[in-house]
């Protein structure tokens, strides 16, 4: 499985990259975000929202699990860090197969419920503001998306 790597110098560059990705997304696309606390998952999602022409301020849905935003495409922003039972049916399928783009922070916690085809992005600290992003496409759709993004 091919991986794509990118280094950003600050949160603005991380958000800008996410906005570029947003321009390539289609309904039903799923992005799984992984990384330590403060690695930039919510910053990435904010950039994605800007790229999807969402006007509302995006923040982490930590205590509500899912927040919906409307723009060029709906954005379903999930933070599953506090999900008690990974096998509990919370209706995630409805979002994954919906008319919008789904972003799942801490996605490994619901691995069994995620679609097999998705784009997983790992965010790593490389200093106070610098980040390393590793994109792992799972499925032909996401492989093509990464090729276009990095061409």
Backbone bond lengths (Angstrom), bond angles and torsions (degrees), N, CA, C in turn:
res aa  C-N    CA-C-N  psi(-1)  N-CA   C-N-CA  omega(-1)  CA-C   N-CA-C  phi
1 X - - - 1.442 - - 1.532 108.41 -
2 X 1.315 115.75 123.78 1.456 121.25 -178.47 1.520 110.44 -75.29
3 X 1.329 116.05 143.70 1.452 122.33 176.36 1.518 108.85 -120.89
4 X 1.304 115.34 153.14 1.453 122.05 178.54 1.519 107.66 -122.80
5 X 1.316 116.45 137.46 1.458 120.21 -174.66 1.524 110.32 -124.92
6 X 1.329 114.62 142.37 1.454 121.43 -179.78 1.523 108.35 -143.42
7 X 1.320 116.19 141.56 1.466 121.56 175.98 1.521 107.57 -115.61
8 X 1.329 116.07 133.68 1.461 120.46 177.74 1.520 108.97 -118.37
9 X 1.334 115.72 150.69 1.467 119.73 -175.36 1.528 112.94 -92.86
10 X 1.342 116.95 -19.47 1.466 119.09 179.40 1.528 109.94 -160.55
11 X 1.336 116.53 176.98 1.461 120.89 -176.51 1.526 111.75 -64.87
12 X 1.319 117.65 -32.27 1.472 120.28 178.17 1.520 110.98 -63.12
13 X 1.313 117.14 -41.94 1.466 120.33 179.71 1.534 110.89 -68.63
14 X 1.334 116.64 -36.34 1.469 120.71 176.01 1.529 109.77 -62.06
15 X 1.333 116.37 -47.39 1.465 121.25 179.84 1.529 111.28 -64.68
16 X 1.328 116.97 -38.16 1.469 120.69 178.99 1.537 110.95 -62.79
17 X 1.328 116.59 -43.25 1.464 120.40 177.67 1.530 110.09 -60.55
18 X 1.327 116.62 -43.45 1.465 120.72 178.89 1.523 110.70 -61.79
19 X 1.327 116.98 -38.92 1.461 120.75 177.48 1.517 112.06 -63.37
20 X 1.333 116.13 -37.53 1.469 121.11 176.66 1.533 109.82 -64.08
21 X 1.322 116.60 -43.16 1.465 121.46 176.88 1.525 110.48 -60.46
22 X 1.319 116.88 -41.99 1.475 121.89 -178.24 1.522 111.70 -55.53
23 X 1.326 117.07 -34.91 1.458 121.20 -179.93 1.523 113.51 -65.15
24 X 1.327 117.17 -16.28 1.464 121.87 -178.45 1.529 113.04 -103.09
25 X 1.317 116.45 -5.88 1.466 119.88 -173.79 1.517 113.12 -80.77
26 X 1.347 113.88 153.43 1.469 122.62 -179.01 1.525 108.96 -128.60
27 X 1.337 116.88 163.80 1.464 119.20 175.39 1.530 110.94 -55.42
28 X 1.323 115.49 137.71 1.458 121.11 178.98 1.518 114.41 91.16
29 X 1.327 117.92 -6.08 1.467 119.91 178.53 1.524 109.77 -70.09
30 X 1.334 115.45 143.23 1.465 122.28 -178.84 1.518 108.72 -126.29
31 X 1.330 115.09 129.39 1.459 122.12 177.44 1.522 107.83 -120.50
32 X 1.313 115.70 121.82 1.460 122.26 177.46 1.524 107.69 -100.22
33 X 1.324 117.07 125.83 1.464 121.86 -179.45 1.523 110.21 -109.95
34 X 1.312 114.85 131.94 1.468 121.32 178.40 1.519 108.97 -129.41
35 X 1.304 116.53 147.06 1.457 121.75 177.16 1.511 110.13 159.65
36 X 1.325 115.72 158.70 1.456 120.75 179.08 1.526 110.77 -64.22
37 X 1.324 115.69 168.14 1.460 120.82 173.66 1.525 108.67 -55.68
38 X 1.323 115.83 133.34 1.455 120.41 178.15 1.513 115.02 78.93
39 X 1.321 117.93 8.73 1.470 120.55 -178.18 1.527 112.40 -77.76
40 X 1.337 117.85 -16.01 1.459 119.81 176.75 1.512 115.40 117.30
41 X 1.323 118.03 14.92 1.466 120.41 -179.01 1.526 111.68 -61.96
42 X 1.322 117.03 -46.08 1.469 119.48 -179.48 1.528 110.52 -72.57
43 X 1.312 117.98 -36.73 1.473 121.12 175.28 1.524 109.60 -59.30
44 X 1.321 116.32 -43.85 1.463 120.94 177.82 1.528 109.74 -59.82
45 X 1.316 117.22 -45.65 1.467 121.62 -178.54 1.518 111.04 -64.58
46 X 1.321 117.97 -37.18 1.470 121.49 176.77 1.529 110.21 -61.46
47 X 1.334 116.91 -42.58 1.460 120.90 177.42 1.516 112.03 -64.44
48 X 1.319 115.93 -39.14 1.462 121.41 176.50 1.533 109.73 -60.89
49 X 1.324 116.15 -43.89 1.470 121.23 -179.84 1.527 111.18 -61.66
50 X 1.318 116.82 -41.97 1.465 120.08 178.05 1.527 109.64 -61.28
51 X 1.343 116.24 -42.88 1.463 121.00 178.14 1.518 113.17 -65.49
52 X 1.330 116.99 -23.85 1.473 121.88 177.17 1.530 111.55 -92.02
53 X 1.334 115.67 8.31 1.473 122.95 177.08 1.529 112.46 63.57
54 X 1.315 115.70 37.02 1.464 121.89 177.00 1.523 107.64 -88.44
55 X 1.309 116.28 126.98 1.463 121.77 -176.42 1.526 112.75 -88.86
56 X 1.318 117.33 -27.00 1.453 122.24 -176.79 1.530 110.45 -71.69
57 X 1.330 117.10 146.66 1.457 121.51 177.61 1.531 110.15 -68.88
58 X 1.312 115.90 128.96 1.458 122.04 179.84 1.524 108.53 -95.82
59 X 1.337 115.43 131.17 1.456 120.18 173.24 1.522 108.49 -138.49
60 X 1.307 115.53 170.29 1.464 119.50 -175.01 1.522 111.21 -67.53
61 X 1.329 116.91 132.87 1.466 120.66 178.92 1.525 112.83 -86.63
62 X 1.324 117.35 33.49 1.465 122.79 -172.03 1.522 113.80 -46.36
63 X 1.312 118.54 -42.91 1.462 119.58 -174.53 1.524 113.53 -97.37
64 X 1.332 117.80 -5.58 1.463 120.50 178.54 1.518 112.56 -114.22
65 X 1.281 118.79 -7.12 1.466 128.32 -178.63 1.525 112.19 71.28
66 X 1.353 118.70 -49.82 1.468 120.34 -176.82 1.524 110.01 -131.09
67 X 1.338 115.56 133.11 1.459 121.78 170.95 1.521 107.34 -123.78
68 X 1.319 115.94 142.07 1.460 121.33 178.10 1.525 109.60 -112.43
69 X 1.318 115.22 138.71 1.461 122.57 177.46 1.519 107.69 -130.66
70 X 1.325 116.08 149.74 1.465 119.78 -177.42 1.518 110.94 -121.15
71 X 1.330 114.38 130.66 1.454 123.55 178.48 1.512 108.06 -153.02
72 X 1.348 116.90 -142.49 1.474 120.52 176.20 1.525 110.26 -53.44
73 X 1.323 116.19 -40.19 1.464 124.61 170.81 1.524 106.47 -131.97
74 X 1.330 117.72 149.40 1.464 118.24 173.07 1.530 109.86 -64.81
75 X 1.319 115.37 147.71 1.461 121.86 174.84 1.519 107.47 -117.37
76 X 1.325 115.63 123.19 1.454 122.28 176.17 1.527 106.24 -105.19
77 X 1.314 116.11 107.22 1.464 122.24 -174.87 1.520 108.87 -103.26
78 X 1.322 116.48 114.19 1.463 122.01 -178.05 1.517 110.38 -112.83
79 X 1.308 115.34 138.17 1.458 122.02 170.44 1.522 105.28 -124.21
80 X 1.320 116.70 103.45 1.470 120.76 -173.00 1.529 112.51 -96.94
81 X 1.326 116.28 16.34 1.466 120.72 -178.78 1.527 112.08 -56.19
82 X 1.323 117.15 -36.14 1.456 121.14 -175.76 1.527 113.79 -99.00
83 X 1.325 118.11 9.88 1.459 119.54 177.86 1.526 107.79 -66.43
84 X 1.313 115.62 123.82 1.473 121.61 -174.17 1.528 112.42 -72.25
85 X 1.318 116.64 -42.53 1.460 120.50 -174.56 1.522 108.46 -126.26
86 X 1.321 116.92 112.11 1.464 121.76 -176.67 1.522 112.57 -58.86
87 X 1.325 117.09 -20.97 1.463 119.93 -177.55 1.521 112.63 -99.02
88 X 1.337 116.86 -1.43 1.458 120.01 178.45 1.526 109.46 -65.32
89 X 1.318 116.30 135.01 1.462 120.25 -179.54 1.524 109.22 -84.44
90 X 1.315 116.00 103.37 1.463 121.52 -179.78 1.521 111.74 -103.66
91 X 1.331 117.02 12.03 1.455 120.73 177.65 1.519 114.22 77.94
92 X 1.329 117.00 24.11 1.462 120.01 -179.39 1.524 111.78 -59.32
93 X 1.335 117.51 -35.07 1.473 121.06 -178.32 1.522 111.79 -54.90
94 X 1.318 116.63 -37.69 1.467 120.63 -179.61 1.518 110.99 -60.77
95 X 1.320 116.41 -34.16 1.466 119.97 177.79 1.523 110.57 -78.24
96 X 1.337 116.56 -45.90 1.462 120.36 -177.65 1.533 112.04 -59.90
97 X 1.307 116.49 -30.68 1.469 121.36 -178.56 1.528 111.46 -104.28
98 X 1.313 116.94 13.30 1.461 121.59 -174.99 1.515 114.04 -82.95
99 X 1.311 113.98 -166.40 1.462 122.07 -175.75 1.521 113.01 -89.64
100 X 1.325 116.20 2.62 1.454 119.24 -176.69 1.509 112.97 -122.16
101 X 1.325 114.09 -165.09 1.459 123.73 178.83 1.527 106.40 -106.89
102 X 1.328 116.63 132.82 1.461 120.94 179.47 1.520 109.53 -108.61
103 X 1.336 115.42 129.92 1.454 122.56 174.08 1.521 106.94 -116.20
104 X 1.329 116.53 126.69 1.462 121.37 -178.28 1.523 109.48 -119.33
105 X 1.338 116.60 112.09 1.454 121.18 173.89 1.525 108.59 -83.74
106 X 1.339 116.54 140.69 1.469 123.48 -177.33 1.536 110.35 63.73
107 X 1.317 116.51 38.26 1.463 123.44 -172.42 1.525 113.46 -57.24
108 X 1.320 118.53 -30.09 1.476 120.14 -178.10 1.530 112.17 -59.36
109 X 1.338 116.82 -21.51 1.465 120.27 -179.12 1.526 113.01 -71.69
110 X 1.342 116.54 -18.08 1.474 120.30 176.99 1.528 110.08 -125.29
111 X 1.305 115.97 31.94 1.472 122.64 -176.19 1.527 112.84 -44.56
112 X 1.326 116.88 -43.91 1.465 121.28 -176.05 1.531 112.29 -66.70
113 X 1.309 117.53 -21.30 1.461 120.92 -177.86 1.531 113.01 -97.12
114 X 1.315 117.06 -11.14 1.466 120.43 -178.87 1.521 110.74 -73.76
115 X 1.334 116.56 148.62 1.467 118.13 173.67 1.531 110.21 -65.55
116 X 1.302 116.64 148.34 1.469 121.30 -179.73 1.526 110.63 -62.34
117 X 1.328 116.62 -35.75 1.459 120.81 178.93 1.520 109.06 -97.76
118 X 1.343 114.49 122.25 1.459 120.82 -178.24 1.525 108.28 -168.68
119 X 1.309 115.60 171.82 1.459 121.62 173.95 1.524 106.99 -110.76
120 X 1.314 116.36 117.56 1.467 120.68 177.42 1.525 107.78 -101.55
121 X 1.325 115.06 131.04 1.460 121.39 -179.80 1.524 108.48 -122.24
122 X 1.320 115.11 121.65 1.461 122.25 176.67 1.519 107.74 -99.88
123 X 1.333 116.54 129.00 1.459 122.40 178.16 1.520 109.26 -112.37
124 X 1.339 115.83 130.99 1.452 122.22 -177.34 1.527 110.07 -127.00
125 X 1.327 116.42 143.49 1.470 122.22 172.67 1.522 108.67 -70.64
126 X 1.332 115.38 137.39 1.478 120.23 171.82 1.522 108.64 -132.40
127 X 1.280 116.52 33.32 1.455 122.73 -174.88 1.513 107.48 133.66
128 X 1.319 116.03 -174.31 1.464 119.27 -175.74 1.526 112.57 -61.17
129 X 1.310 117.83 -47.76 1.473 121.84 -178.48 1.528 113.26 -109.95
130 X 1.308 117.19 -24.74 1.467 120.87 -175.22 1.522 110.67 -72.78
131 X 1.338 114.43 143.07 1.456 120.97 178.70 1.526 109.97 -134.17
132 X 1.314 114.33 151.32 1.460 121.46 169.69 1.512 105.91 -113.26
133 X 1.328 116.30 131.94 1.458 121.97 175.79 1.519 108.34 -116.14
134 X 1.320 115.42 131.46 1.458 121.46 175.20 1.522 106.80 -117.56
135 X 1.321 115.80 117.26 1.456 122.03 -179.94 1.520 109.20 -98.54
136 X 1.316 115.73 127.13 1.460 121.74 -179.62 1.525 107.93 -120.74
137 X 1.345 116.76 100.67 1.465 119.44 178.85 1.525 111.02 -77.20
138 X 1.317 116.11 135.27 1.456 121.72 177.24 1.525 107.11 -121.82
139 X 1.327 115.22 102.04 1.453 121.60 -177.30 1.515 111.21 112.02
140 X 1.321 115.01 154.76 1.471 122.31 -175.99 1.531 112.49 -59.58
141 X 1.320 117.84 -41.66 1.475 121.35 179.70 1.526 110.76 -54.87
142 X 1.329 116.72 -45.50 1.454 121.31 -175.57 1.522 112.44 -79.55
143 X 1.326 116.80 -27.68 1.462 120.18 173.36 1.530 109.49 -64.77
144 X 1.329 116.58 -45.39 1.466 120.80 178.29 1.525 110.98 -64.11
145 X 1.312 116.03 -39.46 1.463 120.72 179.75 1.540 109.66 -61.63
146 X 1.326 117.92 -44.86 1.463 121.61 178.85 1.526 111.69 -64.90
147 X 1.318 116.38 -41.07 1.478 119.01 178.15 1.512 110.43 -59.74
148 X 1.328 116.51 -42.60 1.468 120.49 179.29 1.528 110.57 -67.58
149 X 1.295 117.14 -40.91 1.457 122.58 -178.21 1.521 111.83 -65.07
150 X 1.320 116.89 -36.73 1.464 121.01 -175.85 1.530 113.58 -100.38
151 X 1.327 117.57 8.29 1.473 118.75 179.86 1.512 111.84 -85.22
